Amino acid sequence: MTLQKVKKIPQRKCIACQDRDSKKGLIRIVKNKEGEIFLDPTGKANGRGAYICKSSECLKKAIKSKALNRAFKMEVPDEIYERLLMELENNE
């Protein structure tokens, strides 16, 4: 009798709505060493990551509550929020 190993699915929490989902079910936003903030569709880019649901609703909520500012411990300019929102809406 052999026991099969069940592979654990990495869970992440949306920074806006606090819902937990699999890593693949969320979109990763990254801040790299140069301080650039961008969407990371691969989920493998170097830098500090914050996860958000794949909906523009959640990103708008994150913008309103300044969740990215807390996640990245810095002031995130409005232009970056707007660019992330445009990228996300193009991917929906």
HTML snippet that shows the backbone in 3Dmol.js (N, CA, C, O; Angstrom):
<script src="https://3Dmol.org/build/3Dmol-min.js"></script>
<div id="view" style="width:600px;height:400px;position:relative"></div>
<script>
const pdb = `
ATOM      1  N   MET A   1       0.854  -1.198   0.000  1.00  0.00           N
ATOM      2  CA  MET A   1       0.000   0.000   0.000  1.00  0.00           C
ATOM      3  C   MET A   1       0.896   1.257   0.000  1.00  0.00           C
ATOM      4  O   MET A   1       1.636   1.499   0.953  1.00  0.00           O
ATOM      5  N   THR A   2       0.816   2.039  -1.073  1.00  0.00           N
ATOM      6  CA  THR A   2       1.636   3.243  -1.156  1.00  0.00           C
ATOM      7  C   THR A   2       0.766   4.475  -0.958  1.00  0.00           C
ATOM      8  O   THR A   2      -0.360   4.557  -1.448  1.00  0.00           O
ATOM      9  N   LEU A   3       1.315   5.411  -0.240  1.00  0.00           N
ATOM     10  CA  LEU A   3       0.599   6.666  -0.032  1.00  0.00           C
ATOM     11  C   LEU A   3       1.012   7.653  -1.115  1.00  0.00           C
ATOM     12  O   LEU A   3       2.199   7.920  -1.306  1.00  0.00           O
ATOM     13  N   GLN A   4       0.030   8.189  -1.816  1.00  0.00           N
ATOM     14  CA  GLN A   4       0.342   9.189  -2.843  1.00  0.00           C
ATOM     15  C   GLN A   4       0.506  10.544  -2.190  1.00  0.00           C
ATOM     16  O   GLN A   4      -0.257  10.927  -1.303  1.00  0.00           O
ATOM     17  N   LYS A   5       1.524  11.264  -2.651  1.00  0.00           N
ATOM     18  CA  LYS A   5       1.747  12.609  -2.121  1.00  0.00           C
ATOM     19  C   LYS A   5       0.801  13.579  -2.809  1.00  0.00           C
ATOM     20  O   LYS A   5       0.761  13.663  -4.036  1.00  0.00           O
ATOM     21  N   VAL A   6       0.052  14.298  -2.015  1.00  0.00           N
ATOM     22  CA  VAL A   6      -0.850  15.302  -2.575  1.00  0.00           C
ATOM     23  C   VAL A   6      -0.072  16.605  -2.674  1.00  0.00           C
ATOM     24  O   VAL A   6       0.459  17.108  -1.684  1.00  0.00           O
ATOM     25  N   LYS A   7      -0.015  17.145  -3.897  1.00  0.00           N
ATOM     26  CA  LYS A   7       0.735  18.373  -4.111  1.00  0.00           C
ATOM     27  C   LYS A   7      -0.052  19.553  -3.541  1.00  0.00           C
ATOM     28  O   LYS A   7      -1.230  19.740  -3.842  1.00  0.00           O
ATOM     29  N   LYS A   8       0.627  20.337  -2.714  1.00  0.00           N
ATOM     30  CA  LYS A   8      -0.033  21.511  -2.136  1.00  0.00           C
ATOM     31  C   LYS A   8      -0.109  22.620  -3.162  1.00  0.00           C
ATOM     32  O   LYS A   8       0.872  22.912  -3.847  1.00  0.00           O
ATOM     33  N   ILE A   9      -1.269  23.238  -3.269  1.00  0.00           N
ATOM     34  CA  ILE A   9      -1.444  24.366  -4.187  1.00  0.00           C
ATOM     35  C   ILE A   9      -1.176  25.636  -3.395  1.00  0.00           C
ATOM     36  O   ILE A   9      -1.848  25.903  -2.399  1.00  0.00           O
ATOM     37  N   PRO A  10      -0.183  26.432  -3.839  1.00  0.00           N
ATOM     38  CA  PRO A  10       0.128  27.651  -3.087  1.00  0.00           C
ATOM     39  C   PRO A  10      -1.051  28.616  -3.066  1.00  0.00           C
ATOM     40  O   PRO A  10      -1.618  28.943  -4.108  1.00  0.00           O
ATOM     41  N   GLN A  11      -1.411  29.066  -1.873  1.00  0.00           N
ATOM     42  CA  GLN A  11      -2.523  29.998  -1.709  1.00  0.00           C
ATOM     43  C   GLN A  11      -1.980  31.404  -1.477  1.00  0.00           C
ATOM     44  O   GLN A  11      -0.965  31.582  -0.804  1.00  0.00           O
ATOM     45  N   ARG A  12      -2.661  32.398  -2.035  1.00  0.00           N
ATOM     46  CA  ARG A  12      -2.288  33.790  -1.815  1.00  0.00           C
ATOM     47  C   ARG A  12      -3.550  34.576  -1.480  1.00  0.00           C
ATOM     48  O   ARG A  12      -4.665  34.136  -1.762  1.00  0.00           O
ATOM     49  N   LYS A  13      -3.358  35.747  -0.874  1.00  0.00           N
ATOM     50  CA  LYS A  13      -4.497  36.564  -0.473  1.00  0.00           C
ATOM     51  C   LYS A  13      -4.527  37.852  -1.283  1.00  0.00           C
ATOM     52  O   LYS A  13      -3.507  38.525  -1.430  1.00  0.00           O
ATOM     53  N   CYS A  14      -5.694  38.190  -1.805  1.00  0.00           N
ATOM     54  CA  CYS A  14      -5.871  39.438  -2.546  1.00  0.00           C
ATOM     55  C   CYS A  14      -5.692  40.605  -1.571  1.00  0.00           C
ATOM     56  O   CYS A  14      -6.282  40.606  -0.491  1.00  0.00           O
ATOM     57  N   ILE A  15      -4.878  41.599  -1.949  1.00  0.00           N
ATOM     58  CA  ILE A  15      -4.617  42.725  -1.039  1.00  0.00           C
ATOM     59  C   ILE A  15      -5.816  43.666  -0.934  1.00  0.00           C
ATOM     60  O   ILE A  15      -5.868  44.511  -0.040  1.00  0.00           O
ATOM     61  N   ALA A  16      -6.781  43.521  -1.852  1.00  0.00           N
ATOM     62  CA  ALA A  16      -7.943  44.418  -1.816  1.00  0.00           C
ATOM     63  C   ALA A  16      -9.111  43.808  -1.042  1.00  0.00           C
ATOM     64  O   ALA A  16      -9.613  44.411  -0.093  1.00  0.00           O
ATOM     65  N   CYS A  17      -9.548  42.598  -1.453  1.00  0.00           N
ATOM     66  CA  CYS A  17     -10.753  42.016  -0.847  1.00  0.00           C
ATOM     67  C   CYS A  17     -10.438  40.962   0.211  1.00  0.00           C
ATOM     68  O   CYS A  17     -11.347  40.450   0.864  1.00  0.00           O
ATOM     69  N   GLN A  18      -9.152  40.632   0.387  1.00  0.00           N
ATOM     70  CA  GLN A  18      -8.692  39.657   1.384  1.00  0.00           C
ATOM     71  C   GLN A  18      -9.147  38.222   1.109  1.00  0.00           C
ATOM     72  O   GLN A  18      -9.020  37.365   1.984  1.00  0.00           O
ATOM     73  N   ASP A  19      -9.673  37.943  -0.087  1.00  0.00           N
ATOM     74  CA  ASP A  19     -10.056  36.576  -0.445  1.00  0.00           C
ATOM     75  C   ASP A  19      -8.806  35.758  -0.717  1.00  0.00           C
ATOM     76  O   ASP A  19      -7.833  36.258  -1.282  1.00  0.00           O
ATOM     77  N   ARG A  20      -8.841  34.486  -0.307  1.00  0.00           N
ATOM     78  CA  ARG A  20      -7.722  33.588  -0.610  1.00  0.00           C
ATOM     79  C   ARG A  20      -8.041  32.828  -1.888  1.00  0.00           C
ATOM     80  O   ARG A  20      -9.184  32.441  -2.130  1.00  0.00           O
ATOM     81  N   ASP A  21      -7.014  32.623  -2.696  1.00  0.00           N
ATOM     82  CA  ASP A  21      -7.178  31.867  -3.937  1.00  0.00           C
ATOM     83  C   ASP A  21      -5.835  31.230  -4.279  1.00  0.00           C
ATOM     84  O   ASP A  21      -4.813  31.531  -3.663  1.00  0.00           O
ATOM     85  N   SER A  22      -5.858  30.341  -5.274  1.00  0.00           N
ATOM     86  CA  SER A  22      -4.594  29.743  -5.697  1.00  0.00           C
ATOM     87  C   SER A  22      -3.754  30.824  -6.367  1.00  0.00           C
ATOM     88  O   SER A  22      -4.278  31.819  -6.869  1.00  0.00           O
ATOM     89  N   LYS A  23      -2.447  30.611  -6.364  1.00  0.00           N
ATOM     90  CA  LYS A  23      -1.524  31.575  -6.953  1.00  0.00           C
ATOM     91  C   LYS A  23      -1.901  31.879  -8.397  1.00  0.00           C
ATOM     92  O   LYS A  23      -1.789  33.019  -8.848  1.00  0.00           O
ATOM     93  N   LYS A  24      -2.352  30.844  -9.125  1.00  0.00           N
ATOM     94  CA  LYS A  24      -2.709  31.013 -10.540  1.00  0.00           C
ATOM     95  C   LYS A  24      -4.018  31.787 -10.720  1.00  0.00           C
ATOM     96  O   LYS A  24      -4.247  32.377 -11.777  1.00  0.00           O
ATOM     97  N   GLY A  25      -4.866  31.788  -9.712  1.00  0.00           N
ATOM     98  CA  GLY A  25      -6.154  32.478  -9.803  1.00  0.00           C
ATOM     99  C   GLY A  25      -6.054  33.971  -9.559  1.00  0.00           C
ATOM    100  O   GLY A  25      -7.027  34.704  -9.736  1.00  0.00           O
ATOM    101  N   LEU A  26      -4.871  34.422  -9.149  1.00  0.00           N
ATOM    102  CA  LEU A  26      -4.665  35.840  -8.853  1.00  0.00           C
ATOM    103  C   LEU A  26      -3.600  36.410  -9.788  1.00  0.00           C
ATOM    104  O   LEU A  26      -2.855  35.666 -10.426  1.00  0.00           O
ATOM    105  N   ILE A  27      -3.539  37.731  -9.859  1.00  0.00           N
ATOM    106  CA  ILE A  27      -2.519  38.407 -10.662  1.00  0.00           C
ATOM    107  C   ILE A  27      -1.487  38.987  -9.702  1.00  0.00           C
ATOM    108  O   ILE A  27      -1.841  39.547  -8.664  1.00  0.00           O
ATOM    109  N   ARG A  28      -0.209  38.849 -10.054  1.00  0.00           N
ATOM    110  CA  ARG A  28       0.868  39.358  -9.202  1.00  0.00           C
ATOM    111  C   ARG A  28       1.303  40.728  -9.704  1.00  0.00           C
ATOM    112  O   ARG A  28       1.524  40.934 -10.898  1.00  0.00           O
ATOM    113  N   ILE A  29       1.419  41.649  -8.771  1.00  0.00           N
ATOM    114  CA  ILE A  29       1.954  42.981  -9.071  1.00  0.00           C
ATOM    115  C   ILE A  29       3.309  43.032  -8.379  1.00  0.00           C
ATOM    116  O   ILE A  29       3.417  42.697  -7.199  1.00  0.00           O
ATOM    117  N   VAL A  30       4.343  43.451  -9.105  1.00  0.00           N
ATOM    118  CA  VAL A  30       5.709  43.387  -8.593  1.00  0.00           C
ATOM    119  C   VAL A  30       6.341  44.766  -8.489  1.00  0.00           C
ATOM    120  O   VAL A  30       6.114  45.641  -9.325  1.00  0.00           O
ATOM    121  N   LYS A  31       7.142  44.938  -7.438  1.00  0.00           N
ATOM    122  CA  LYS A  31       8.018  46.109  -7.345  1.00  0.00           C
ATOM    123  C   LYS A  31       9.437  45.569  -7.337  1.00  0.00           C
ATOM    124  O   LYS A  31       9.819  44.839  -6.422  1.00  0.00           O
ATOM    125  N   ASN A  32      10.231  45.926  -8.363  1.00  0.00           N
ATOM    126  CA  ASN A  32      11.596  45.399  -8.443  1.00  0.00           C
ATOM    127  C   ASN A  32      12.588  46.336  -7.739  1.00  0.00           C
ATOM    128  O   ASN A  32      12.204  47.364  -7.180  1.00  0.00           O
ATOM    129  N   LYS A  33      13.863  45.958  -7.780  1.00  0.00           N
ATOM    130  CA  LYS A  33      14.909  46.732  -7.082  1.00  0.00           C
ATOM    131  C   LYS A  33      14.981  48.173  -7.563  1.00  0.00           C
ATOM    132  O   LYS A  33      15.315  49.077  -6.797  1.00  0.00           O
ATOM    133  N   GLU A  34      14.661  48.386  -8.855  1.00  0.00           N
ATOM    134  CA  GLU A  34      14.719  49.740  -9.421  1.00  0.00           C
ATOM    135  C   GLU A  34      13.508  50.570  -8.999  1.00  0.00           C
ATOM    136  O   GLU A  34      13.443  51.764  -9.292  1.00  0.00           O
ATOM    137  N   GLY A  35      12.555  49.947  -8.317  1.00  0.00           N
ATOM    138  CA  GLY A  35      11.371  50.665  -7.863  1.00  0.00           C
ATOM    139  C   GLY A  35      10.257  50.699  -8.893  1.00  0.00           C
ATOM    140  O   GLY A  35       9.259  51.395  -8.708  1.00  0.00           O
ATOM    141  N   GLU A  36      10.423  49.938  -9.996  1.00  0.00           N
ATOM    142  CA  GLU A  36       9.372  49.883 -11.015  1.00  0.00           C
ATOM    143  C   GLU A  36       8.263  48.963 -10.521  1.00  0.00           C
ATOM    144  O   GLU A  36       8.527  47.923  -9.918  1.00  0.00           O
ATOM    145  N   ILE A  37       7.019  49.358 -10.784  1.00  0.00           N
ATOM    146  CA  ILE A  37       5.871  48.544 -10.380  1.00  0.00           C
ATOM    147  C   ILE A  37       5.118  48.146 -11.642  1.00  0.00           C
ATOM    148  O   ILE A  37       4.771  48.996 -12.464  1.00  0.00           O
ATOM    149  N   PHE A  38       4.866  46.836 -11.791  1.00  0.00           N
ATOM    150  CA  PHE A  38       4.206  46.358 -13.011  1.00  0.00           C
ATOM    151  C   PHE A  38       3.469  45.047 -12.755  1.00  0.00           C
ATOM    152  O   PHE A  38       3.723  44.364 -11.764  1.00  0.00           O
ATOM    153  N   LEU A  39       2.542  44.702 -13.672  1.00  0.00           N
ATOM    154  CA  LEU A  39       1.840  43.427 -13.600  1.00  0.00           C
ATOM    155  C   LEU A  39       2.805  42.331 -14.025  1.00  0.00           C
ATOM    156  O   LEU A  39       3.575  42.505 -14.969  1.00  0.00           O
ATOM    157  N   ASP A  40       2.761  41.211 -13.333  1.00  0.00           N
ATOM    158  CA  ASP A  40       3.644  40.088 -13.647  1.00  0.00           C
ATOM    159  C   ASP A  40       2.783  38.874 -14.000  1.00  0.00           C
ATOM    160  O   ASP A  40       2.424  38.089 -13.123  1.00  0.00           O
ATOM    161  N   PRO A  41       2.449  38.722 -15.292  1.00  0.00           N
ATOM    162  CA  PRO A  41       1.572  37.606 -15.684  1.00  0.00           C
ATOM    163  C   PRO A  41       2.204  36.233 -15.454  1.00  0.00           C
ATOM    164  O   PRO A  41       1.488  35.249 -15.269  1.00  0.00           O
ATOM    165  N   THR A  42       3.555  36.156 -15.464  1.00  0.00           N
ATOM    166  CA  THR A  42       4.221  34.863 -15.271  1.00  0.00           C
ATOM    167  C   THR A  42       4.262  34.475 -13.792  1.00  0.00           C
ATOM    168  O   THR A  42       4.299  33.289 -13.461  1.00  0.00           O
ATOM    169  N   GLY A  43       4.254  35.476 -12.899  1.00  0.00           N
ATOM    170  CA  GLY A  43       4.349  35.209 -11.472  1.00  0.00           C
ATOM    171  C   GLY A  43       5.764  34.854 -11.042  1.00  0.00           C
ATOM    172  O   GLY A  43       5.976  34.363  -9.934  1.00  0.00           O
ATOM    173  N   LYS A  44       6.736  35.103 -11.923  1.00  0.00           N
ATOM    174  CA  LYS A  44       8.117  34.705 -11.624  1.00  0.00           C
ATOM    175  C   LYS A  44       9.115  35.860 -11.634  1.00  0.00           C
ATOM    176  O   LYS A  44      10.308  35.636 -11.430  1.00  0.00           O
ATOM    177  N   ALA A  45       8.663  37.069 -11.863  1.00  0.00           N
ATOM    178  CA  ALA A  45       9.582  38.210 -11.930  1.00  0.00           C
ATOM    179  C   ALA A  45      10.215  38.464 -10.563  1.00  0.00           C
ATOM    180  O   ALA A  45       9.586  38.245  -9.528  1.00  0.00           O
ATOM    181  N   ASN A  46      11.469  38.931 -10.573  1.00  0.00           N
ATOM    182  CA  ASN A  46      12.157  39.241  -9.321  1.00  0.00           C
ATOM    183  C   ASN A  46      11.551  40.472  -8.684  1.00  0.00           C
ATOM    184  O   ASN A  46      11.119  41.393  -9.378  1.00  0.00           O
ATOM    185  N   GLY A  47      11.518  40.488  -7.364  1.00  0.00           N
ATOM    186  CA  GLY A  47      11.025  41.654  -6.646  1.00  0.00           C
ATOM    187  C   GLY A  47       9.940  41.279  -5.661  1.00  0.00           C
ATOM    188  O   GLY A  47       9.564  40.114  -5.536  1.00  0.00           O
ATOM    189  N   ARG A  48       9.449  42.282  -4.970  1.00  0.00           N
ATOM    190  CA  ARG A  48       8.401  42.079  -3.973  1.00  0.00           C
ATOM    191  C   ARG A  48       7.063  42.000  -4.688  1.00  0.00           C
ATOM    192  O   ARG A  48       6.741  42.852  -5.516  1.00  0.00           O
ATOM    193  N   GLY A  49       6.287  40.975  -4.366  1.00  0.00           N
ATOM    194  CA  GLY A  49       5.014  40.781  -5.050  1.00  0.00           C
ATOM    195  C   GLY A  49       3.824  40.994  -4.144  1.00  0.00           C
ATOM    196  O   GLY A  49       3.881  40.731  -2.943  1.00  0.00           O
ATOM    197  N   ALA A  50       2.746  41.476  -4.734  1.00  0.00           N
ATOM    198  CA  ALA A  50       1.457  41.588  -4.049  1.00  0.00           C
ATOM    199  C   ALA A  50       0.433  40.985  -4.999  1.00  0.00           C
ATOM    200  O   ALA A  50       0.520  41.170  -6.212  1.00  0.00           O
ATOM    201  N   TYR A  51      -0.522  40.272  -4.453  1.00  0.00           N
ATOM    202  CA  TYR A  51      -1.492  39.584  -5.303  1.00  0.00           C
ATOM    203  C   TYR A  51      -2.842  40.289  -5.262  1.00  0.00           C
ATOM    204  O   TYR A  51      -3.235  40.878  -4.255  1.00  0.00           O
ATOM    205  N   ILE A  52      -3.540  40.206  -6.402  1.00  0.00           N
ATOM    206  CA  ILE A  52      -4.852  40.838  -6.520  1.00  0.00           C
ATOM    207  C   ILE A  52      -5.730  39.975  -7.414  1.00  0.00           C
ATOM    208  O   ILE A  52      -5.231  39.316  -8.326  1.00  0.00           O
ATOM    209  N   CYS A  53      -7.036  39.974  -7.159  1.00  0.00           N
ATOM    210  CA  CYS A  53      -7.972  39.199  -7.985  1.00  0.00           C
ATOM    211  C   CYS A  53      -7.907  39.695  -9.429  1.00  0.00           C
ATOM    212  O   CYS A  53      -7.494  40.824  -9.691  1.00  0.00           O
ATOM    213  N   LYS A  54      -8.320  38.838 -10.358  1.00  0.00           N
ATOM    214  CA  LYS A  54      -8.251  39.207 -11.781  1.00  0.00           C
ATOM    215  C   LYS A  54      -9.430  40.080 -12.190  1.00  0.00           C
ATOM    216  O   LYS A  54      -9.982  39.896 -13.275  1.00  0.00           O
ATOM    217  N   SER A  55      -9.824  41.020 -11.346  1.00  0.00           N
ATOM    218  CA  SER A  55     -10.931  41.906 -11.712  1.00  0.00           C
ATOM    219  C   SER A  55     -10.527  43.358 -11.463  1.00  0.00           C
ATOM    220  O   SER A  55      -9.803  43.669 -10.517  1.00  0.00           O
ATOM    221  N   SER A  56     -11.011  44.230 -12.331  1.00  0.00           N
ATOM    222  CA  SER A  56     -10.684  45.646 -12.170  1.00  0.00           C
ATOM    223  C   SER A  56     -11.354  46.197 -10.909  1.00  0.00           C
ATOM    224  O   SER A  56     -10.910  47.202 -10.352  1.00  0.00           O
ATOM    225  N   GLU A  57     -12.451  45.517 -10.453  1.00  0.00           N
ATOM    226  CA  GLU A  57     -13.133  45.937  -9.215  1.00  0.00           C
ATOM    227  C   GLU A  57     -12.149  45.905  -8.042  1.00  0.00           C
ATOM    228  O   GLU A  57     -12.054  46.855  -7.264  1.00  0.00           O
ATOM    229  N   CYS A  58     -11.419  44.789  -7.934  1.00  0.00           N
ATOM    230  CA  CYS A  58     -10.476  44.630  -6.821  1.00  0.00           C
ATOM    231  C   CYS A  58      -9.330  45.631  -6.918  1.00  0.00           C
ATOM    232  O   CYS A  58      -8.881  46.167  -5.905  1.00  0.00           O
ATOM    233  N   LEU A  59      -8.860  45.881  -8.129  1.00  0.00           N
ATOM    234  CA  LEU A  59      -7.775  46.845  -8.278  1.00  0.00           C
ATOM    235  C   LEU A  59      -8.263  48.239  -7.884  1.00  0.00           C
ATOM    236  O   LEU A  59      -7.532  49.001  -7.250  1.00  0.00           O
ATOM    237  N   LYS A  60      -9.492  48.566  -8.259  1.00  0.00           N
ATOM    238  CA  LYS A  60     -10.058  49.877  -7.874  1.00  0.00           C
ATOM    239  C   LYS A  60     -10.159  49.979  -6.351  1.00  0.00           C
ATOM    240  O   LYS A  60      -9.893  51.031  -5.770  1.00  0.00           O
ATOM    241  N   LYS A  61     -10.548  48.865  -5.711  1.00  0.00           N
ATOM    242  CA  LYS A  61     -10.641  48.827  -4.253  1.00  0.00           C
ATOM    243  C   LYS A  61      -9.249  49.032  -3.638  1.00  0.00           C
ATOM    244  O   LYS A  61      -9.096  49.743  -2.644  1.00  0.00           O
ATOM    245  N   ALA A  62      -8.233  48.391  -4.252  1.00  0.00           N
ATOM    246  CA  ALA A  62      -6.853  48.514  -3.761  1.00  0.00           C
ATOM    247  C   ALA A  62      -6.352  49.953  -3.918  1.00  0.00           C
ATOM    248  O   ALA A  62      -5.619  50.461  -3.069  1.00  0.00           O
ATOM    249  N   ILE A  63      -6.756  50.599  -5.009  1.00  0.00           N
ATOM    250  CA  ILE A  63      -6.356  51.993  -5.251  1.00  0.00           C
ATOM    251  C   ILE A  63      -6.976  52.890  -4.178  1.00  0.00           C
ATOM    252  O   ILE A  63      -6.311  53.751  -3.603  1.00  0.00           O
ATOM    253  N   LYS A  64      -8.276  52.660  -3.924  1.00  0.00           N
ATOM    254  CA  LYS A  64      -9.010  53.468  -2.953  1.00  0.00           C
ATOM    255  C   LYS A  64      -8.426  53.333  -1.548  1.00  0.00           C
ATOM    256  O   LYS A  64      -8.284  54.318  -0.823  1.00  0.00           O
ATOM    257  N   SER A  65      -8.087  52.092  -1.176  1.00  0.00           N
ATOM    258  CA  SER A  65      -7.588  51.840   0.179  1.00  0.00           C
ATOM    259  C   SER A  65      -6.062  51.975   0.272  1.00  0.00           C
ATOM    260  O   SER A  65      -5.477  51.783   1.337  1.00  0.00           O
ATOM    261  N   LYS A  66      -5.430  52.308  -0.859  1.00  0.00           N
ATOM    262  CA  LYS A  66      -3.970  52.449  -0.934  1.00  0.00           C
ATOM    263  C   LYS A  66      -3.260  51.174  -0.454  1.00  0.00           C
ATOM    264  O   LYS A  66      -2.238  51.240   0.228  1.00  0.00           O
ATOM    265  N   ALA A  67      -3.822  50.014  -0.825  1.00  0.00           N
ATOM    266  CA  ALA A  67      -3.271  48.721  -0.403  1.00  0.00           C
ATOM    267  C   ALA A  67      -1.870  48.484  -0.955  1.00  0.00           C
ATOM    268  O   ALA A  67      -1.035  47.884  -0.278  1.00  0.00           O
ATOM    269  N   LEU A  68      -1.599  48.949  -2.184  1.00  0.00           N
ATOM    270  CA  LEU A  68      -0.260  48.757  -2.761  1.00  0.00           C
ATOM    271  C   LEU A  68       0.788  49.575  -2.005  1.00  0.00           C
ATOM    272  O   LEU A  68       1.933  49.147  -1.859  1.00  0.00           O
ATOM    273  N   ASN A  69       0.389  50.744  -1.530  1.00  0.00           N
ATOM    274  CA  ASN A  69       1.323  51.573  -0.752  1.00  0.00           C
ATOM    275  C   ASN A  69       1.795  50.790   0.479  1.00  0.00           C
ATOM    276  O   ASN A  69       2.974  50.819   0.831  1.00  0.00           O
ATOM    277  N   ARG A  70       0.851  50.088   1.129  1.00  0.00           N
ATOM    278  CA  ARG A  70       1.203  49.299   2.310  1.00  0.00           C
ATOM    279  C   ARG A  70       2.037  48.078   1.929  1.00  0.00           C
ATOM    280  O   ARG A  70       3.026  47.761   2.590  1.00  0.00           O
ATOM    281  N   ALA A  71       1.627  47.395   0.857  1.00  0.00           N
ATOM    282  CA  ALA A  71       2.319  46.171   0.441  1.00  0.00           C
ATOM    283  C   ALA A  71       3.771  46.454   0.058  1.00  0.00           C
ATOM    284  O   ALA A  71       4.661  45.659   0.361  1.00  0.00           O
ATOM    285  N   PHE A  72       4.009  47.585  -0.608  1.00  0.00           N
ATOM    286  CA  PHE A  72       5.354  47.900  -1.074  1.00  0.00           C
ATOM    287  C   PHE A  72       6.083  48.887  -0.165  1.00  0.00           C
ATOM    288  O   PHE A  72       7.212  49.284  -0.454  1.00  0.00           O
ATOM    289  N   LYS A  73       5.440  49.280   0.927  1.00  0.00           N
ATOM    290  CA  LYS A  73       6.022  50.216   1.902  1.00  0.00           C
ATOM    291  C   LYS A  73       6.568  51.475   1.233  1.00  0.00           C
ATOM    292  O   LYS A  73       7.671  51.931   1.537  1.00  0.00           O
ATOM    293  N   MET A  74       5.774  52.025   0.317  1.00  0.00           N
ATOM    294  CA  MET A  74       6.178  53.257  -0.360  1.00  0.00           C
ATOM    295  C   MET A  74       4.942  53.955  -0.918  1.00  0.00           C
ATOM    296  O   MET A  74       3.867  53.359  -0.988  1.00  0.00           O
ATOM    297  N   GLU A  75       5.092  55.193  -1.307  1.00  0.00           N
ATOM    298  CA  GLU A  75       3.995  55.938  -1.931  1.00  0.00           C
ATOM    299  C   GLU A  75       3.940  55.546  -3.404  1.00  0.00           C
ATOM    300  O   GLU A  75       4.904  55.752  -4.141  1.00  0.00           O
ATOM    301  N   VAL A  76       2.816  54.982  -3.829  1.00  0.00           N
ATOM    302  CA  VAL A  76       2.679  54.565  -5.227  1.00  0.00           C
ATOM    303  C   VAL A  76       1.988  55.688  -6.006  1.00  0.00           C
ATOM    304  O   VAL A  76       0.857  56.054  -5.686  1.00  0.00           O
ATOM    305  N   PRO A  77       2.661  56.240  -7.030  1.00  0.00           N
ATOM    306  CA  PRO A  77       2.075  57.346  -7.802  1.00  0.00           C
ATOM    307  C   PRO A  77       0.786  56.937  -8.531  1.00  0.00           C
ATOM    308  O   PRO A  77       0.620  55.775  -8.904  1.00  0.00           O
ATOM    309  N   ASP A  78      -0.113  57.892  -8.729  1.00  0.00           N
ATOM    310  CA  ASP A  78      -1.398  57.628  -9.396  1.00  0.00           C
ATOM    311  C   ASP A  78      -1.215  57.091 -10.804  1.00  0.00           C
ATOM    312  O   ASP A  78      -2.011  56.274 -11.265  1.00  0.00           O
ATOM    313  N   GLU A  79      -0.138  57.559 -11.513  1.00  0.00           N
ATOM    314  CA  GLU A  79       0.080  57.100 -12.898  1.00  0.00           C
ATOM    315  C   GLU A  79       0.267  55.582 -12.922  1.00  0.00           C
ATOM    316  O   GLU A  79      -0.193  54.909 -13.845  1.00  0.00           O
ATOM    317  N   ILE A  80       0.940  55.051 -11.909  1.00  0.00           N
ATOM    318  CA  ILE A  80       1.177  53.599 -11.859  1.00  0.00           C
ATOM    319  C   ILE A  80      -0.143  52.872 -11.647  1.00  0.00           C
ATOM    320  O   ILE A  80      -0.405  51.860 -12.297  1.00  0.00           O
ATOM    321  N   TYR A  81      -0.967  53.375 -10.753  1.00  0.00           N
ATOM    322  CA  TYR A  81      -2.287  52.768 -10.528  1.00  0.00           C
ATOM    323  C   TYR A  81      -3.096  52.768 -11.825  1.00  0.00           C
ATOM    324  O   TYR A  81      -3.736  51.774 -12.171  1.00  0.00           O
ATOM    325  N   GLU A  82      -3.059  53.901 -12.537  1.00  0.00           N
ATOM    326  CA  GLU A  82      -3.823  54.012 -13.795  1.00  0.00           C
ATOM    327  C   GLU A  82      -3.304  53.039 -14.844  1.00  0.00           C
ATOM    328  O   GLU A  82      -4.087  52.418 -15.563  1.00  0.00           O
ATOM    329  N   ARG A  83      -1.959  52.902 -14.934  1.00  0.00           N
ATOM    330  CA  ARG A  83      -1.370  51.983 -15.902  1.00  0.00           C
ATOM    331  C   ARG A  83      -1.741  50.534 -15.567  1.00  0.00           C
ATOM    332  O   ARG A  83      -2.075  49.754 -16.459  1.00  0.00           O
ATOM    333  N   LEU A  84      -1.681  50.178 -14.278  1.00  0.00           N
ATOM    334  CA  LEU A  84      -2.046  48.822 -13.851  1.00  0.00           C
ATOM    335  C   LEU A  84      -3.503  48.532 -14.192  1.00  0.00           C
ATOM    336  O   LEU A  84      -3.839  47.435 -14.638  1.00  0.00           O
ATOM    337  N   LEU A  85      -4.363  49.524 -13.978  1.00  0.00           N
ATOM    338  CA  LEU A  85      -5.790  49.368 -14.270  1.00  0.00           C
ATOM    339  C   LEU A  85      -6.009  49.146 -15.764  1.00  0.00           C
ATOM    340  O   LEU A  85      -6.809  48.297 -16.157  1.00  0.00           O
ATOM    341  N   MET A  86      -5.294  49.913 -16.603  1.00  0.00           N
ATOM    342  CA  MET A  86      -5.419  49.746 -18.061  1.00  0.00           C
ATOM    343  C   MET A  86      -4.927  48.363 -18.483  1.00  0.00           C
ATOM    344  O   MET A  86      -5.580  47.688 -19.279  1.00  0.00           O
ATOM    345  N   GLU A  87      -3.773  47.938 -17.950  1.00  0.00           N
ATOM    346  CA  GLU A  87      -3.225  46.613 -18.290  1.00  0.00           C
ATOM    347  C   GLU A  87      -4.196  45.510 -17.897  1.00  0.00           C
ATOM    348  O   GLU A  87      -4.418  44.564 -18.653  1.00  0.00           O
ATOM    349  N   LEU A  88      -4.775  45.643 -16.697  1.00  0.00           N
ATOM    350  CA  LEU A  88      -5.694  44.621 -16.189  1.00  0.00           C
ATOM    351  C   LEU A  88      -6.949  44.554 -17.046  1.00  0.00           C
ATOM    352  O   LEU A  88      -7.427  43.467 -17.371  1.00  0.00           O
ATOM    353  N   GLU A  89      -7.487  45.728 -17.418  1.00  0.00           N
ATOM    354  CA  GLU A  89      -8.704  45.752 -18.235  1.00  0.00           C
ATOM    355  C   GLU A  89      -8.437  45.183 -19.640  1.00  0.00           C
ATOM    356  O   GLU A  89      -9.330  44.589 -20.245  1.00  0.00           O
ATOM    357  N   ASN A  90      -7.219  45.362 -20.157  1.00  0.00           N
ATOM    358  CA  ASN A  90      -6.874  44.783 -21.461  1.00  0.00           C
ATOM    359  C   ASN A  90      -6.772  43.260 -21.388  1.00  0.00           C
ATOM    360  O   ASN A  90      -7.017  42.573 -22.379  1.00  0.00           O
ATOM    361  N   ASN A  91      -6.414  42.735 -20.221  1.00  0.00           N
ATOM    362  CA  ASN A  91      -6.262  41.291 -20.041  1.00  0.00           C
ATOM    363  C   ASN A  91      -7.569  40.584 -19.707  1.00  0.00           C
ATOM    364  O   ASN A  91      -7.641  39.358 -19.799  1.00  0.00           O
ATOM    365  N   GLU A  92      -8.606  41.329 -19.320  1.00  0.00           N
ATOM    366  CA  GLU A  92      -9.879  40.702 -18.908  1.00  0.00           C
ATOM    367  C   GLU A  92     -10.614  40.117 -20.095  1.00  0.00           C
ATOM    368  O   GLU A  92     -11.697  39.553 -19.934  1.00  0.00           O
TER     369      GLU A  92
END
`;
const viewer = $3Dmol.createViewer("view");
viewer.addModel(pdb, "pdb");
viewer.setStyle({}, {cartoon: {color: "spectrum"}});
viewer.zoomTo();
viewer.render();
</script>
